[in-house]
Amino acid sequence: MAKTTVTFDSVRIPLAGHLYVPDTPARGPRPAIVVGHPGSGVKEQTAGLYARRLAERGFVTLAFDAAYQGESGGLPRGLEDPAHRVEDLKAAVSFLTTRGEVDAGRIGALGICASGGYVLPATASDHRIQAVATVSAVDIARQFRLGADGTQDPAVFQSMLATAADARTTEARGETPPVLTLFPDTAEQARALGGEHGAEGFAYYRTARAQHPRSAGFLTWTSVDKMATFDAFAPIPLIGQRPLLMIVGTRAVTSWMSVEAFQRTIGPKEIHWIDGAGHVDLYDRKQYVDPAVEKLARFFGEHLDQARHRS
């Protein structure tokens, strides 16, 4: 398998990606999968892991950093703009259509965590995506508004919106606005603030397990008001008859979002539960990633092959 560093534009912002191409013989162009990373993640973490594992199964895969994050361009750094994240996925599809190794009629999309939300409107509005899958899917706007488990007091988000408004005023005055720090200093603090979900995120992003220097430790406060009115699930019916697979851990506190998205789907769909897995376990824990990759490979193999026959 060959791994190549690539760049491509998303609304005039250069994105940095890793393209994985199988080294096994092929009779012609291969099916391809765009892989989107979680919020605060980078392509070198779980997105790259899934991209590499799926390339080992015969797919051309592309993991990339979102605009304003990782090695990709865009200012201010740390901006999480849901609308642009959707555009990034479409730009990745556009890039794959230019590659000789790729069958442009057989492109799928895989989103992990926040990208599991973003791939849904991207697929809904881009008919080049023939099949879509998610792992530990989250609509980041719902998570900020309602909390990871869906029970957050509405006053919490209203307070965040007030801080975001103040940050915009600070910037307008020519001063440097504060940032939204994503992780506290210790695992104990993370658990106190975010429960088991917070502790799991800290263990992945802030320890030797998966820590990466370009993984975002903060977001701009303007990210919060950009999320406020975003709804990753509203466009789901536009996916139509293109197939959807959602992979969820039985212990994931975020699983309610996958269930809600699944219920809105009108075409072929499957929700696949990984027994014993929490939300973050599916990022890198071998005992959970292995069955997830097996399921994804079968799903994309079957449905992207059907796309070839439909074309």
PyMOL commands that set and color helices and strands:
alter all, ss='L'
color gray80, all
select helices_A, chain A and resi 46-55+82-97+115-125+140-146+154-172+187-205+222-228+236-239+255-264+281-284+286-310
alter helices_A, ss='H'
color red, helices_A
select strands_A, chain A and resi 2-10+13-21+30-36+60-64+102-112+129-135+179-181+218-220+244-249+269-274
alter strands_A, ss='S'
color yellow, strands_A
deselect
rebuild
show_as cartoon
